């Protein structure tokens, strides 16, 4: 399976064909395995994101349940314990298994895979997806599930992680990596990004965007985006580029120049470019290209507009230009993407 770092690009399998790994999209069971020392915030991410996803008739698209490796209460990283209602036997029924992070002091010869946890992981069906957030990647690596695969973890642990598991292709410069059935996130907010990515991969951008709006989080930060290590936040008193970005989203159907963006932000081009990169983590040109790809995907998913018209509405000008950008971002052409998404939705509705 090829390594994919872009949101949505996990559609591309080793054969180059688009694969749907979520067979029963109508009610997909997500099991969250809480380990000792689990961080409460990350523990709640799967139920918050997947539990908010609903279909056109407000029917839930995922069932989210939490378990522990032995069915006993789980001590968290905070001053309280979580009493879970399920033991490891529910992993037998998981379509997706999520491992939230836990307190990780990478010193000594720590056993990252105690036998109860190893036994719990062995219950997972071969076709199920498995997801780690932040330090939970140590568990997957210890189980051999990341051998030969690309994976990420929190940047602060990346060097130790690579030293401990040299067979893993560690990339500490991304938010998350989708390698098909095995997915890893860098930590904290990137766990939100990865869960939204899976909702989008399963049900399309309209559903994922609604989940993001309800949870008041950004609808899309692609996996290849940097982890923002030591990135300074702008001073509250200074102008920001948010207004210009909001304006640009309503102008994607036409060419947008850097000078126009700078005027919207009431800054010089030089100041705007510097502040934009500090706030967003990429150049205005890179950001615009990604917004155009995102808009094109929404139109391909939700309308029957001809490809030429989609290209024009998304500001690519020509179908050839859109094809180049879309293929570079998610690995497939606009036509193939639309056909596959429609097939996935049709399959979900009849399963």
N, C-alpha and C positions, 0 to 999 in steps of 0.2 A: 504494500500500500504506500503510495507516495505521500510525502509530508506536505501538508497544506497549511499555510499561515494566514490566509485571507478568509474573512467571514464569508460563509457560503460556499467556499471552494471545496469543502469536504464532499460536495457532490461527486467530485472526480475520483474514481477508484483506480486501481493499478492497471486496469485494462483501458483506461481513458473514457469509459462509459460512465454515465451518471448512475449512482447507486442509491437506493433508498434503504437505509439500515433500520428504519423505524416501521416495522411491518404493521403494527396495529396502531395507527395514528389516532383512531377514534377515542381510545382511552389507553394512553400509554402510562405504564406504571413506573414511577421514579422512586427508588428506594435510597434513602440517605443513611449511610453507615456512620454513626457517631462514635468516635474513638476517645479514649481518656485524654483529657486536656484540650478538648475541642474548643475552638473559639466560637462563642455564641452568635456573633454577627454572621459569620460565614455558614454556620449551621442552619440559619434561617433563610439563606439565599434561595435554595431550591424550592422550598414551599412557597416563598413569596413570588418568585418569577413563574415557575411552572403552574403553581396554584392559581395564578391570575389569568392564565391563558384560556380563552373560551372560544367556541365556534360561533357560526352565524346565528344560531338560535340560543346563544348564551350557555350552551352545554360545555361542561369542563372537558378539556382535551387531555389532561394529565391527572393521574392520581398520585399523590405524594405521601409516602409514609416513612417514618423514621425508626431505625432499629439500632441495637448495639451488638457487639460481637458475641455477647453471652446472655443477652436479655436483661442484664442488670442495669441499674442507674449509672449514668456517666458523669464523672467529674469534669467540669468545664475549666477554662482558663480563668474564669472569674470566681467570685465567692459563692457559687451555688452549684447544685447538681441537677442534671436533667434526668427525669424519670421517663424513659421511653416505654412505649406500649408493645413493642415487638422485639423478638429475638432474631437471630440470624436466619431462621427458616424462611423469612419473607424474601430473602435474597433470591431464593429459587424462582420467584415469580417476577423478578425485576426485568424490565426492558432497558432501563438505564440505572446504573448504580453510581451514586455520587459520594465521594469521600471529602468532607470538609477538612480544613487544616486543624492542627493541634499544636500545642506548645512544643517547640522544637529547639533543643539546645544541642547543636551538632558537635558534641565532644565525646571522646572515648569510643568504645565499641558498642554503642547502643544497639539493641535488638529492635530494628524497625518493623519486624514482622513477627510478633509473638504468635504462638500457635492458635489461640482463639481467633485472631484476625485472619491468619492464613486459612484456617478451616472455613471461616465465613466467606472469604473470597473464592474458595474452591466451589462454593455452591452456585456461583454465577453461571448462567447458561452461556454457551459459546457464542451465540448470536447477539447477546446483550452488549450495550455500550457501557463503558466505565469511564468515569470522570474524576479527576483529582483537582483540588483547589489548593494552591500554595504548597505547604509542607507535606500535604498528603501524597505528593509525588514520591516521597521516600517509600511509602508503603507499596505503591505500584512497582517501583524499581526493585525493591527487595523481593517482590513476588515474581520478578522476571518479566513483568508485563511490558516494560519499556525497553527491553534489550533490542538494540538495533533500530529503535524508533526515535524520532525527534520528540523532545519534550521540553517543557519549561517549568520553572519554579520561581519562588521569590528571588529577586536579584541578590539579596543579601546572603542567600544560602547556595547560590549557583556554583561557586567554586568548590565548596565542600561536597555538594551533591555530585558534581562531575568526578571528583576524586574518589568518592565512595562507590560510584557506579559508572565506571569508565565505558561500559558498553552502551550507555545512553547518549544520544546526540543532543546534548543540552544547549538550548538557546535561551539566554537570559535577557535578550533584548526585545522580547515580544510579550504581549498581554496574554495570549493563549495560543495553543496549537491544536488543531483538529487533524488527527491522523486516522480518520475513519471511525473505528469502534473505540479507540482510546484517545481521550482528550485531556489536556492538562492546562491549568490556568496559573498565572503568576501569583495571584494572591489578592485578598480583600475585594476591591471593586472589580477586578478582572474576573472574579467568579460570577458577578452579575453579567458581565459582557459575554462570558462563555455560555451561561444558561440562556440568555437572550439569543445568542447565536444558534443554539440548538432548537429553540422555538421557531426561529426563522427558517432553519434548515428543514424542520418537520412540516411547518404550516405556512411559511411565507412571510413577507415583510409586513403585510397589513396586520396580522395577528401579533407579531413581535412588536410592532410599533405601538399597538394599543396597550400591550403589557407594559412597555416602557413608559407610556404616558401615565398609566394608572399608578405605576411605582415611582414616577417622577425621577426617571434616570435617562441618560442619553440613549436613544434607540439603537445606535450602532457605533461601536468603536471596533474597527477590524482587528483581527488577531495579531497582524504584523506590526501594529502600532507599538511604539516604545513604551517601556514601563515608567517613564518620567522620573528617573532617578535624580534626586536632588534638584528638581526643576523649581525655580523660584516662582511664587505666585505674584501677580501684579499687585502693587499697593492699592488699597481700596479707594484712595483719592484720585487715582489716575484713570484716564479714559480707557475703555476696553474695546475689543473688536467684536463683541457679541452683537451689537446692533447692525454692523456691516454684514456679519454672517447671516443674521436673520433676513436682512434685505436681499442678500444674494440668493437665498433659497427660493424666493419668489421670482427670480429673474433667470432661472436655469435654462429657460428656452432660448436664450440669446447669448452672444459673446459678452463676457464681463472682463473688464480690464482691471489691472492692479490699481491704476489711478482712480477708477470709479470706487473701488472698495475703500481706498484711503480717504476719498472725499466723504463717503458715508460715515467713516470713523472720525472725521474732522482731524485728520493727521496728515503729515507728509508721507509720501510713499515709503521713505526709508524708515520712519518711526513706526508706521503701520506694519510693515513687513517684520520688523524686529519684535514688536509686541505680539503680532499674530503667532509667530513661531513660539514665543514664550508661553502663550496661553493655550495653544492648540497642539503644539508639538510637531508641526509640519508647516510647509510654506503655503501661502494662499493658493498657489497654482495646484499643489498636490491636493489640498482640501477640496477645491472646486471640482477637480477630476473625480474624486471619490463621491461627492454629492451627486454628480451627474450619473455615475454608475448606479448609485442607490436609487435615484429617481427612475432611471431606465428599468431597473429590476421591478420596481413597484408597478410601472406601466405594463411591463410584459406579463406580470402576474395577474393584474386586476382588470385589464382592458383587452379588446381585440384589435387595437390599433395596428396598422401595418408597421413592419419594422422600420421603414423609412420615416414614418410619422413619429414613432417612438424616439428615433434618433434626433429628429428636429425638436421635439418637446423637451428632451433632456439636454439639448444644447450641443450635441455632437456634430450637427451639420449634415453629415452623411451616414448612411448605414455602415459603410466600410470603416469609418472612424469609430463608431460605437462598437462594432464587432471587435476591433482591435483592443479597445479599452476593456470591454466586458470579458473577452478571452483572457487578457492579461490579469484581470482581477479575480475571476472565478473559474477560469479554465475551460469555459464552453462558450459557444456562439449564442447570440440572442435567440435564434430559432430553436436550438436545442434546449436552451434554458426554459423557454416558454413551454415547449412540448413536455419536458420532464416535470415541470411544476404542475401542469394540468393533470398529468398522469398520476402524480403523487396525491393531489387533492381528490381526484376521482377514486383512487384506491382507498383513501381514508374514509370517504363517504360510504363505501360499500362494505367495509370490513366489519 
